[in-house]
Amino acid sequence: MYSAVCECYASFRNIVNFLVHGKREKEVIEYIFSEVDKHIEEDDLLSEYKLNALPNLYELFVRLVKYLLDNKPEDRDQIVILFQDMLEVVTRDIMEDHVSK
């Protein structure tokens, strides 16, 4: 189970890093992933973050994958909105007290 979760996280990270282009956006994404990685290493991820919002993030990720599989240029705006929604779930719900606004 642990390996499956690690593989899923790595895949998620690769997809996000591939799709996000702006300099500031990349900095924000890298900061979030580095914080998550730090807490994984320190073995305190479950106590530091509110992971009860993971199902919401999962639903958004599934929608993102569907858009990517369809590969329609007209879905671009919807993909941007999904990324914004994902960022909101991560910063407001999961990393609530760990990300400066």
C-alpha positions as CSV (number, residue, x, y, z in Angstrom):
1,M,0.0,0.0,0.0
2,Y,2.8,2.4,0.9
3,S,4.5,1.9,-2.5
4,A,1.2,2.5,-4.3
5,V,0.7,5.8,-2.5
6,C,4.3,6.8,-3.2
7,E,3.8,6.0,-6.9
8,C,0.6,7.9,-7.1
9,Y,2.2,11.0,-5.4
10,A,5.2,10.8,-7.8
11,S,2.8,10.6,-10.8
12,F,0.7,13.5,-9.6
13,R,3.9,15.6,-9.0
14,N,5.2,14.8,-12.5
15,I,1.9,15.7,-14.2
16,V,1.6,19.0,-12.3
17,N,5.2,19.9,-13.0
18,F,4.8,19.2,-16.7
19,L,1.6,21.2,-17.1
20,V,2.4,24.3,-15.0
21,H,4.5,26.8,-16.9
22,G,4.6,30.3,-15.3
23,K,7.7,31.2,-13.2
24,R,5.7,32.3,-10.1
25,E,3.3,29.3,-10.5
26,K,6.3,26.9,-10.6
27,E,7.7,28.5,-7.5
28,V,4.5,28.0,-5.6
29,I,4.1,24.4,-6.8
30,E,7.7,23.6,-5.9
31,Y,7.3,25.1,-2.4
32,I,4.2,23.0,-1.8
33,F,5.9,19.8,-3.0
34,S,9.1,20.5,-1.0
35,E,7.0,21.0,2.2
36,V,5.1,17.8,1.6
37,D,8.4,16.0,0.9
38,K,9.9,17.4,4.1
39,H,7.1,16.1,6.2
40,I,7.2,12.7,4.5
41,E,10.9,12.5,5.4
42,E,10.2,13.6,9.0
43,D,7.4,11.1,9.2
44,D,4.9,13.7,10.5
45,L,2.8,14.2,7.4
46,L,-0.4,12.9,9.0
47,S,0.0,15.1,12.1
48,E,1.0,18.2,10.2
49,Y,-1.6,18.4,7.5
50,K,-5.4,18.0,7.5
51,L,-5.7,15.1,5.1
52,N,-9.4,14.8,5.4
53,A,-9.6,17.0,2.3
54,L,-7.7,14.4,0.1
55,P,-11.0,13.0,-1.3
56,N,-11.7,16.5,-2.7
57,L,-8.3,16.7,-4.2
58,Y,-8.7,13.2,-5.6
59,E,-11.9,14.1,-7.3
60,L,-10.3,17.2,-9.0
61,F,-7.3,15.0,-10.1
62,V,-9.6,12.4,-11.7
63,R,-11.4,15.2,-13.6
64,L,-8.0,16.6,-14.7
65,V,-6.9,13.2,-16.0
66,K,-10.2,12.9,-17.9
67,Y,-9.6,16.2,-19.6
68,L,-6.0,15.2,-20.4
69,L,-7.1,11.9,-21.9
70,D,-9.7,13.7,-24.0
71,N,-7.0,16.1,-25.1
72,K,-9.4,18.8,-26.5
73,P,-7.9,22.3,-26.9
74,E,-11.3,23.8,-25.9
75,D,-10.9,22.3,-22.4
76,R,-7.9,24.4,-21.6
77,D,-9.8,27.0,-19.5
78,Q,-11.5,24.2,-17.6
79,I,-8.0,22.7,-16.8
80,V,-6.8,26.0,-15.5
81,I,-9.9,26.3,-13.3
82,L,-9.2,22.7,-12.0
83,F,-5.6,23.7,-11.1
84,Q,-6.9,26.7,-9.2
85,D,-9.4,24.5,-7.4
86,M,-6.6,22.0,-6.5
87,L,-4.4,24.8,-5.2
88,E,-7.3,26.1,-3.1
89,V,-7.9,22.6,-1.6
90,V,-4.2,22.2,-0.8
91,T,-3.5,25.6,0.6
92,R,-6.8,26.2,2.5
93,D,-7.9,22.8,3.5
94,I,-4.8,20.5,3.7
95,M,-1.9,22.8,4.5
96,E,-4.1,25.3,6.2
97,D,-1.6,26.7,8.8
98,H,1.6,26.1,6.7
99,V,1.2,28.3,3.6
100,S,1.5,32.0,3.9
101,K,-1.2,33.9,2.0
